Amino acid sequence: MIGKTLAHYEIIEQIGEGGMGRVYRAHDPRLGRDVAVKVLQHHLTAAPEARARFEREARTISQLGHPHICTLHDVGRDSVPRTAMIREVLAWLERYLGETEPVPGGRERAC
């Protein structure tokens, strides 16, 4: 996905991976900011229960407002189909990804 576009988000690099999906740093040219894009694993896009869980996660996150929780900017599917969540990129996470030391104070913010 690196170098490709998902909706209007330009995928720059992969920054994480888990059981449900991969997380990429992307650029939003409309608003001139970098975002984190969580994309549901390809093999899970055909599983209705996995898509429902992913969408439930997005709805839950969108209802939360706290300084230690990432803001959800967008959620949706494209024509491939891929399901994705668009979230803010955190400065402390960017620093952490470039270091081998643990994040000071543990998990300060959930993404």
C-alpha positions in Angstrom: 0.0 0.0 0.0 3.0 2.3 0.5 3.0 4.9 -2.3 -0.7 4.3 -3.1 -3.8 6.4 -2.3 -6.7 5.3 -0.1 -9.7 7.6 -0.7 -7.7 10.9 -0.8 -5.1 9.8 1.8 -1.6 9.3 0.4 0.0 6.2 2.1 3.6 7.0 3.3 4.8 4.1 5.4 3.6 1.2 7.6 3.9 2.1 11.3 2.1 -0.9 12.9 0.3 -4.2 12.5 -2.1 -6.3 14.6 -4.5 -9.1 14.3 -7.3 -7.0 12.8 -5.3 -4.7 10.6 -2.3 -2.7 9.6 -1.6 1.0 10.5 0.0 3.4 8.0 1.1 7.0 8.2 -0.6 8.8 5.4 -0.9 12.4 4.3 -4.2 14.2 3.9 -3.5 16.7 1.1 -6.9 18.4 1.6 -6.1 19.5 5.1 -2.3 19.4 4.9 -1.8 17.0 7.8 -0.5 13.5 8.4 -2.9 10.9 9.8 -2.8 7.3 10.9 -4.8 5.0 8.7 -5.9 1.6 10.2 -6.8 -0.8 7.4 -8.7 -4.0 8.1 -6.7 -7.1 7.0 -7.6 -8.1 3.5 -8.7 -11.6 4.5 -11.1 -10.2 7.0 -12.9 -7.8 4.6 -15.1 -10.8 3.5 -16.0 -11.7 7.1 -19.2 -9.8 8.2 -18.4 -10.3 11.9 -14.9 -8.8 11.4 -16.2 -5.8 9.5 -18.9 -5.3 12.2 -16.3 -5.4 15.0 -14.1 -2.9 13.1 -17.0 -0.5 12.6 -18.1 -0.9 16.2 -14.6 0.1 17.3 -14.8 3.2 15.1 -18.2 4.2 16.5 -17.0 3.7 20.1 -13.8 5.7 19.5 -15.8 8.5 17.8 -17.9 8.9 21.0 -14.9 9.4 23.2 -13.3 12.7 24.0 -10.2 12.7 26.1 -6.7 14.1 25.8 -5.3 10.6 26.0 -7.4 9.1 23.2 -6.7 9.7 19.5 -9.3 11.6 17.6 -11.1 9.6 14.9 -11.3 11.7 11.7 -13.0 9.3 9.2 -14.1 5.7 8.6 -15.2 4.0 5.4 -14.6 1.6 2.6 -13.1 2.1 -0.9 -13.8 0.3 -4.1 -11.2 -2.6 -3.6 -13.0 -3.0 -0.9 -10.9 -2.1 2.0 -12.3 -0.8 5.4 -10.2 1.9 7.1 -10.2 4.2 10.1 -8.4 7.6 9.9 -7.0 8.9 13.1 -4.6 11.6 14.3 -0.9 10.9 14.4 0.6 11.6 17.8 3.9 13.5 18.3 4.9 11.2 21.2 4.2 8.1 19.1 6.3 9.5 16.3 9.2 9.9 18.7 8.7 6.5 20.2 8.8 4.8 16.8 12.2 6.2 16.3 13.6 5.1 19.6 14.3 1.8 21.4 13.4 3.2 24.8 9.9 2.6 26.2 7.4 5.4 26.0 7.8 7.6 29.1 5.0 7.0 31.5 3.8 3.9 29.7 0.8 4.1 27.3 -0.1 7.7 27.6 -2.6 7.7 24.8 -4.6 5.0 23.1 -4.6 4.9 19.3 
